[in-house]
Amino acid sequence: MPKFKVLSRKDAFVDYLAEVEAESAEKAVELAFDEAPGIVWKEYGVVEFDAVHMVALDDKDFEIESTARGDFV
């Protein structure tokens, strides 16, 4: 019986955390969003969601679209 590679892709966020010196929480977010210099981000974790996409891969690891199933089809 043949074997096939199947890719499972989950919907997720990669979280990062930084300490930002500012007059208020709102200003800290504004500085971070505007990518103010000196902000150092550290990976904080990964959060996965229920959304999933599965698809078979061909011999060059490209997705075979006709096999796709799930939330991102």
N, C-alpha and C positions, 0 to 999 in steps of 0.2 A: 504494500500500500504506500503511495507517495506521501511525502511530508511537505508541508508548506509553512513559511514564516508568516505569522499573524502579528500585526502591530496593534497594541492596545494603548490608546492615548486618552488620558484623563484630563478633565478640565481642572486647572489648579492655579493658585497664586504662589509666587515665591515672595516671601516677606523679607524686608530689610529694615533695620533699626538704626537710628542715629540720635545722638544727643545734640540738640540745637539750642544755643544760648540766644534768648530773645526776651522782649518785654512781656509777651503773652503767648499763650498756646497758639492763637490764631496767627501771630507774627512768625512763630517757629515754623508752622506749616507753610506759610507764604515763602519764607526763606528757603525751605527745603524744596518746595515745588519749583522755585525759580533757580534751583541748583546753585545756591550761594557758595562761594569758594570756602574751603576748609571743612565742609561737612563730610564726615567719614561714615559710610554705610557699612554695616555688618549683616551678613545673612542671618535671619531670625527664624527661618523655618519654611515649610511648605504646607499649604492647606489644599486638600483635594476636594472636589465636588462630585456629585453623582453623575454628571454628564460624562459620557464615554463615547469613543469612536474606535471601532475595530475594522481592520482591513487587511487583506492578504498582500504580501509583497512579492514582486517578481524576482527573477534571478539577479537583477541589478539593484534591488532594494527600493524600487519605485512602487507606489501604491497601485493596486489593481482596482480602479474605481468601481467596477461592476460588483465587487465583493464587499463594498463598504456597508456598514451597519452602525446604527447608533444615533446620537444626538446631533452630530455635526455633518450629517449627510445632506 
